[in-house]
């Protein structure tokens, strides 16, 4: 009987464990996580949970009874320190665990600014886990001045929540525009207008010289010499896959822990899934940072650990809630060469359709759930209506 250890305790870990049991695996499953809490959802942390609209009971993915009923051993509050591939054991700061098969669902960690420019000062926050929110929640009070560093989805969501809570918010993006790496200018224009309509100041095309403060952050000095006073700073400059343990164990690393199409790492007894793992795609290797990928890849890996031998075929989808707007994204816009913009029926609404070599590859839909749904179905079916048809269609349903 195969003894399985899962290292990491997030969405991918919970999904992998559940799929193993649902697929008939009867032997031991041990899930080891560094945080003291059982697996929980991360997306609501920076939104509903931070706003006080969701409690920890709703954040948790499974109740305590479920883990017991499914005979899954939780080892929480334990930090893994080493993987011994020869002995097939995982060492933690509290013990050692043998495995027949090991799954790495280690997730990712927020990137931080260097300590040399003030990144480690008290009052500088990141938003990734419950401990981060516990430190941030008490200081997000009306009238305080917040500077958000980073104009990606993490920074924009944090800015929206803080503004709703009554803070004065300035968001700084070093690149020429917000969402520069992940979305077309048309999507960025919609999101920028949304934030400015709600009173967020946005400074683009200027980097950070340093975070100022003697003992605690009190401002952000920009590369152009401007000084933004701040009572607190949120750093939202992306996440990096957790690869240190895998690298120390000698596993192949390439844009995360390198796995094959079925989720195996360079050691056939070790598998990887979720934010920490990359897998082959037609253009090289891909790593997706999303709840959808964490669930789907983990379930595919669980099936393959039990002998399914099927390659993982991602169906990328993402979302971002900002103010009262929902941005829904289907597909991957990598390498797009043409964009079609459809105005929405209301203010701060619209959809952006991405094409690569004449093929529809992605859709961004802000407050346009119908456009998202139809775009997603078209992409999954491999159908590509002509860009002109998308632009001119009175009813998107005719594109089906």
Beta strands, then each sheet from edge to edge (+ up, - down):
strand 1: 4-7
strand 2: 29-33
strand 3: 72-76
strand 4: 80-84
strand 5: 89-92
strand 6: 96-98
strand 7: 101-104
strand 8: 108-110
strand 9: 124-125
strand 10: 145-149
strand 11: 168-173
strand 12: 201-204
strand 13: 208-212
strand 14: 219-222
strand 15: 227-229
strand 16: 232-235
strand 17: 239-241
strand 18: 257-258
strand 19: 270-272
strand 20: 277-281
strand 21: 284-286
strand 22: 317-322
strand 23: 325-331
strand 24: 338-343
strand 25: 350-356
strand 26: 359-366
sheet 1: 3+ 2+ 1+ 7+ 19+
sheet 2: 4+ 5- 6+
sheet 3: 8+ 17-
sheet 4: 9+ 16+ 10+ 11+ 12+
sheet 5: 13+ 14- 15+
sheet 6: 18+ 20+ 21-
sheet 7: 22+ 23- 26+ 25- 24+
end
